[in-house]
Structure formats: C-alpha cells, structure tokens
Amino acid sequence: MGLSNVVGDLSLEMEVDAFRRLFPLRFYERHLSESIRPDGRTLKSARDTSVALGAVASADGSALTKIGSTTMLAAAKMEVMTPSADAPDEGSIAVEYYMPSICSPLVRPGRPAEIAPVISKQLYDTILSSGMIDLKELSLISGKAAWMVYLDIYCLDADGALFDAALLSAVAAFSHLRFPVVSLNDEGRLVMVPEEGNGDKSGKEVVNKEKRKLSLSSPPFSLTCALHKNYILADPTSEEEAVMETFVTVVLNSSGHLVSLYKPGGPVLTQTSVIQDCIALTRQRMKEVQEILDESISGMEID
Amino acid sequence: MAGKASATPATYSPSPATRKGKPTIYKDGDRDWVRPDGRGFQQCRPAFFRTGAVNAASGSAYAEIGNTQVIVSVFGPRESKKAMMYSDVGRLNCNVSCTTFSTPIRGQGSDHKEYSSMLHKALEGAIILESFPKTTVDVFALVLESGGSDLPVIISCASLALADAGIMMYDLVASVSMSSLGSDLVIDPISEEESYQDGSLIISCMPSRYEVTQLTITGEWSTNKINEAMQVCLDACGKLGKIMRSCLKEATSATSE
C-alpha cells in the first residue's frame, strides 16, 4: 500500500526520536520482534524497584516506592473513631489515591485524571478483600473507640504500572505503621501520651500499651502485564501502555493465592494460556518484591 | 464509592491540641528568647535543592528547607486551551496544592488558595514570555510537608524547575520571608513562629539583577522596620540564589559525565 511504502522510506531517513513519536506502534513492534524493549529490558522483566520506609515524618506510617520512574508516596495517619453498632470491636481503613498535577502532563488542575478514582477503588477493594489487615486489631475500647487509619497515596511521577506501585507503597506503609500510645483523658477523649521512660506522670491508664503495630497476614502483591497481539510485556511504562492493546493486572497474596484479576476492556483474550502466563510472571515478580520489602523493613528495625 | 456508602464516621486525631492564647515562646520585652530550633534571628534554615525529581515533566525540582518539602513540575511550553484567545506572548499558569499529610492534623492546611496567584505574580516578571508565543507554560507545585515559610520555598523551587525545563528567564527568582514578632524580626520562620507573628514580609527577587519581582507585607510595619527587613531579606536572597545556581551546575555536570 502507498502509505506503508512511504513509512518504510521515511523510517530509513528519520531520526530515532522522531520515528518514535510519529509511529509509536511500528517502533515498538520492531523491538518486540527482537524480544527486547526500547529501554533494554526483556519482555518479562520488571523495572528496578525500591522501597523507602518512613518518608513522611509526621505520619504514623509511610513509604516511598519507585518502580522505574513511577514514584508513589503513601502516608498513613491514625485517628480515633466510634465503632459502628454492628461491629463494636472493629476499626476501619480509608484508602485514597491522588494524582496531583505534578505527576503527569495529562493531569491538569481543572481536569483530574480519569484513572485516579478507578485505582483508588481498586486499591481499597484489594486491601480489604486480601484480608491483610484484621480490623479487630484496630479496636481500642470495645464499643467506644477504635482506630481509623487514613491511608493517602500520592503519585509523584506517573510512568506506567501505577496500580502496582500504589499497592506496594500501601503494603509498605502498613508494615511501617506504629500505633500512637494513647490514654483516656478527663473528658472521655483519647489523647496521645508523650513517649516517656516508664509510666506517665499524669497517672492515666495507657489504653494500648502492648499493641504497637499491625500484624499483616499474607500481604497482596501485583503485576500489570501489557498484552499486544501475541506478546506479553511485564511492567509497562506509560509510553508502552498508551500503545499496547490492553493490559491485565494480577494480584496474588504471599501464599500464592489469587486475590484479584483485572482486565479493563480491549480485544478479547481467546486463550487461557495468556492468563496463566501472566499469573506465572506475577508469582515470580512477587518473590522479587517481597525480598525488596523485607530488606527495607529489616533495615528500619535495626535503627 | 460503593465501598464507602456507609457514612464515613467522624474521627478526631489523638494528637495534643495546639496551644492558643498567649504565646509561650517569647514574652514582650524579653530580649533573650531563643527560637524553637535554636537559630539566630537572622539565620535561615539550611536549604537543599535537586532538579530532575519528576521524569514525566519537562522540568522539575525538589526543595527541602528545614521541614518544608516541596516538589514543583513544569510542563511546556505546550498548547494553550482552546478557550484562550490568541496571544503573541506566552502564558504562565500556576497551581499550588498540598498533600493531606502536609500538616500535623490531616486535612487542615488546604486553605491557601491565594498561593497559586502569588506564585504567578512572583515568577511572571522573571520569565521571558516573548520566547514562547501562543503557548502556555504550566507550573504545578505540591507541598509535601508544610514546616513554615511555604510560599518562599515554593517560589524558589519553581524558578529552579523552570530553569530545569529550559524556559528562558532573566534570572532565577529567590524568595525569603521575615516575621515580625513583637519588636523582633526573625527570618525564615517555622510554622510555630508564623502562628504567633504580628506581621510578615515576603520578598521575591532576582539576585543577580538585584530586582524585586514581588513584595508582600501583612500586618503593621513602620518604615524603618520595612527597610531593615528588606535589606536582610535581600542579602538572604543573594545567598539562596548562589545555592540554587550551584544546584543547577551540579545537575548539568552530572548529566555531562
């Protein structure tokens, strides 16, 4: 066809950057046929991941995670609430995901990112359904007071795999979370007790001396795979996400069980083997990520 | 959201309430009071800058001055919105927002809507708008932690981000603020000092050209006090300008290696 001839001729003369901008699909397909990606990764490898705990000093638990250039900052703050009548021994969690204007050229102050509330809801559902947190651990005084954990996740730099990075930062923030020590004051409200040696001067009973952190059972980890024709690309960048046909997000918990599977639209998947491959990739990725997370947790505890 | 259909229960933070009423950090006439962090009255907090914090942006910078942390991203020059009329000079669009954890109590600090327009006015004089006609440069700031003297930090960080993006400017814009506490003047106040201040002076200037792009004064100031404060602040801006310049030089020498 005339057009492809023109493109063929142009591709010989044009600079790589211009070709990448004008014909992104052809650019990527050229790479995929050689089983490599423009940044040098193989199709199955994820980008460098790092987790730094305690990034926000004023929060009770926080984490800064980077997957390649995608950067997420999660901070958990704890406030006191009255538990509901039908669950007097349970606290609550509120997860909110924000994409401020700094993170991407597609987000503007008057036009918030469409994907932000989707990811926010996805995160909330995944965290709750994975059973990572036992809400009964958040109870303070049965029927009267319980902890409400507000987890706010901010995307500081959006470069693909947003859900993966956000989930990792949420899990990391929860593992870093330390409960403030509180006691009941005269007005029946719980106030923080300053960290002192033994016993507090006011003589008030400390409500939660023993319980200082959450015990997380089987935290969830995820991997997003972009699907294009017969290719499966693990951990896509934002450029790849824009070009690929569809993607699948698989969430597994640490015992290897499937927590959730998400494929938003796109062409029909006719083979279940594709899903099996994605799950296998996620399993592998989960081991890597767990190691990274465990390293940073043990690094914090030595301090 | 379906998951939160049940009304979010009212919560309160167990942190000790902030003091109100008579300030405890100083008393009138007590000349020997010390600033909460031990600095001299004319001593600024140490400043740390880094450019290239956000890869998705044309230019970006991260600034950390004491406990105040700010990230600024610059996008552009890019196409103006369709509603805008033709303009043969470029446009500048600024927006400042805060995270929910920027203040000790969650969600309490988000009422600084005037920061966006103040940032705009501080930077406008320094940018060569004629170099990008018909297009818009977007400057977005996010305050990660509000430790006092937020707007000056945002302005300085924004001018670094603009330099990182390659937007043509007459000079960097360095900004410093001063608080008047009774009869004393303290530079670069922290949030505690700001809450007790009687007046404030924020100055943004281009250090190499010794030109002021913005001067904001609130509260009661005698002419002498204004002169004294301006002089001290302009000196501080000069020093801050040098730090910003060295940050840019480091960034370029790092990329050229």
Interface residues (C-beta under 8 A of the other chain):
Chain A: V56 A57 S58 A59 S62 S69 T71 L73 A75 K77 M78 E79 V80 M81 T82 S84 S92 A94 E96 Y98 P100 S101 I102 C103 S104 P105 R108 P109 P117 S120 K121 Y124 D125 L128 M148 Y150 D152 Y154 L156 D157 A158 D159 P180 V182 R189 L190 V191 M192 S238
Chain B: M1 A2 G3 K4 S6 T8 P9 A10 T11 Y12 S13 P14 S15 P16 A53 V54 N55 A56 A57 S60 N67 I71 V72 S73 F75 R78 N95 S97 T99 T100 F101 T103 P104 R106 D138 F140 A141 L142 L144 E145
